[in-house]
């Protein structure tokens, strides 16, 4: 009985540690491949679409994106 409980606790701890480090590695790779959008990226996208990016427009778009993330 005691052995079963100890094996279960050890398995739980190993699973938690493995899950934590696995998720951490996955998120590092994800953010490396897909960096979050910043003002410079927005400016570049707007210029590619033929729009002249003003500071007001950039701030407005960044605020809209942050508001959309909260929802």
ChimeraX commands (.cxc) that place a marker at each C-alpha (Angstrom):
marker #1 position 0.00,0.00,0.00 radius 0.5
marker #1 position 2.74,2.47,0.98 radius 0.5
marker #1 position 4.78,1.58,-2.11 radius 0.5
marker #1 position 1.77,2.27,-4.36 radius 0.5
marker #1 position 1.23,5.71,-2.84 radius 0.5
marker #1 position 4.93,6.58,-3.14 radius 0.5
marker #1 position 5.06,5.46,-6.77 radius 0.5
marker #1 position 1.95,7.53,-7.49 radius 0.5
marker #1 position 3.41,10.63,-5.85 radius 0.5
marker #1 position 6.73,10.21,-7.66 radius 0.5
marker #1 position 4.94,9.72,-10.99 radius 0.5
marker #1 position 2.87,12.85,-10.35 radius 0.5
marker #1 position 5.97,14.93,-9.57 radius 0.5
marker #1 position 7.82,13.63,-12.64 radius 0.5
marker #1 position 4.77,14.37,-14.80 radius 0.5
marker #1 position 4.43,17.89,-13.44 radius 0.5
marker #1 position 8.12,18.65,-13.99 radius 0.5
marker #1 position 8.06,17.14,-17.48 radius 0.5
marker #1 position 4.91,19.03,-18.40 radius 0.5
marker #1 position 6.30,22.32,-17.12 radius 0.5
marker #1 position 9.57,22.06,-19.02 radius 0.5
marker #1 position 7.85,20.72,-22.14 radius 0.5
marker #1 position 5.37,23.61,-22.17 radius 0.5
marker #1 position 8.18,26.08,-21.49 radius 0.5
marker #1 position 10.22,24.79,-24.45 radius 0.5
marker #1 position 7.14,24.84,-26.69 radius 0.5
marker #1 position 6.31,28.46,-25.80 radius 0.5
marker #1 position 9.92,29.58,-26.32 radius 0.5
marker #1 position 9.91,28.03,-29.79 radius 0.5
marker #1 position 6.47,29.47,-30.57 radius 0.5
marker #1 position 7.50,33.03,-29.67 radius 0.5
marker #1 position 10.73,32.63,-31.60 radius 0.5
marker #1 position 8.80,31.57,-34.72 radius 0.5
marker #1 position 5.87,34.00,-34.19 radius 0.5
marker #1 position 7.01,37.13,-32.36 radius 0.5
marker #1 position 4.30,39.40,-30.96 radius 0.5
marker #1 position 3.27,42.32,-33.18 radius 0.5
marker #1 position 4.94,45.61,-32.31 radius 0.5
marker #1 position 4.73,49.14,-33.72 radius 0.5
marker #1 position 7.57,48.57,-36.17 radius 0.5
marker #1 position 5.81,45.54,-37.67 radius 0.5
marker #1 position 2.57,47.51,-37.97 radius 0.5
marker #1 position 4.41,50.38,-39.67 radius 0.5
marker #1 position 5.95,47.97,-42.18 radius 0.5
marker #1 position 2.59,46.28,-42.89 radius 0.5
marker #1 position 0.87,49.63,-43.43 radius 0.5
marker #1 position 3.60,50.78,-45.81 radius 0.5
marker #1 position 3.29,47.52,-47.76 radius 0.5
marker #1 position -0.46,48.12,-48.07 radius 0.5
marker #1 position 0.21,51.60,-49.46 radius 0.5
marker #1 position -0.83,53.55,-46.38 radius 0.5
marker #1 position 1.25,56.28,-44.80 radius 0.5
marker #1 position 1.55,55.31,-41.14 radius 0.5
marker #1 position 1.14,58.26,-38.79 radius 0.5
marker #1 position 1.91,58.04,-35.08 radius 0.5
marker #1 position -1.78,58.52,-34.30 radius 0.5
marker #1 position -2.82,55.63,-36.57 radius 0.5
marker #1 position -0.15,53.34,-35.13 radius 0.5
marker #1 position -1.16,54.12,-31.55 radius 0.5
marker #1 position -4.82,53.58,-32.45 radius 0.5
marker #1 position -4.13,50.20,-34.04 radius 0.5
marker #1 position -1.94,49.07,-31.13 radius 0.5
marker #1 position -4.69,50.06,-28.68 radius 0.5
marker #1 position -7.26,48.11,-30.71 radius 0.5
marker #1 position -5.04,45.03,-30.76 radius 0.5
marker #1 position -4.44,45.20,-27.00 radius 0.5
marker #1 position -8.16,45.61,-26.40 radius 0.5
marker #1 position -8.90,42.59,-28.61 radius 0.5
marker #1 position -6.41,40.48,-26.61 radius 0.5
marker #1 position -8.17,41.29,-23.34 radius 0.5
marker #1 position -11.49,39.94,-24.58 radius 0.5
marker link #1:1,2 radius 0.2
marker link #1:2,3 radius 0.2
marker link #1:3,4 radius 0.2
marker link #1:4,5 radius 0.2
marker link #1:5,6 radius 0.2
marker link #1:6,7 radius 0.2
marker link #1:7,8 radius 0.2
marker link #1:8,9 radius 0.2
marker link #1:9,10 radius 0.2
marker link #1:10,11 radius 0.2
marker link #1:11,12 radius 0.2
marker link #1:12,13 radius 0.2
marker link #1:13,14 radius 0.2
marker link #1:14,15 radius 0.2
marker link #1:15,16 radius 0.2
marker link #1:16,17 radius 0.2
marker link #1:17,18 radius 0.2
marker link #1:18,19 radius 0.2
marker link #1:19,20 radius 0.2
marker link #1:20,21 radius 0.2
marker link #1:21,22 radius 0.2
marker link #1:22,23 radius 0.2
marker link #1:23,24 radius 0.2
marker link #1:24,25 radius 0.2
marker link #1:25,26 radius 0.2
marker link #1:26,27 radius 0.2
marker link #1:27,28 radius 0.2
marker link #1:28,29 radius 0.2
marker link #1:29,30 radius 0.2
marker link #1:30,31 radius 0.2
marker link #1:31,32 radius 0.2
marker link #1:32,33 radius 0.2
marker link #1:33,34 radius 0.2
marker link #1:34,35 radius 0.2
marker link #1:35,36 radius 0.2
marker link #1:36,37 radius 0.2
marker link #1:37,38 radius 0.2
marker link #1:38,39 radius 0.2
marker link #1:39,40 radius 0.2
marker link #1:40,41 radius 0.2
marker link #1:41,42 radius 0.2
marker link #1:42,43 radius 0.2
marker link #1:43,44 radius 0.2
marker link #1:44,45 radius 0.2
marker link #1:45,46 radius 0.2
marker link #1:46,47 radius 0.2
marker link #1:47,48 radius 0.2
marker link #1:48,49 radius 0.2
marker link #1:49,50 radius 0.2
marker link #1:50,51 radius 0.2
marker link #1:51,52 radius 0.2
marker link #1:52,53 radius 0.2
marker link #1:53,54 radius 0.2
marker link #1:54,55 radius 0.2
marker link #1:55,56 radius 0.2
marker link #1:56,57 radius 0.2
marker link #1:57,58 radius 0.2
marker link #1:58,59 radius 0.2
marker link #1:59,60 radius 0.2
marker link #1:60,61 radius 0.2
marker link #1:61,62 radius 0.2
marker link #1:62,63 radius 0.2
marker link #1:63,64 radius 0.2
marker link #1:64,65 radius 0.2
marker link #1:65,66 radius 0.2
marker link #1:66,67 radius 0.2
marker link #1:67,68 radius 0.2
marker link #1:68,69 radius 0.2
marker link #1:69,70 radius 0.2
marker link #1:70,71 radius 0.2
view
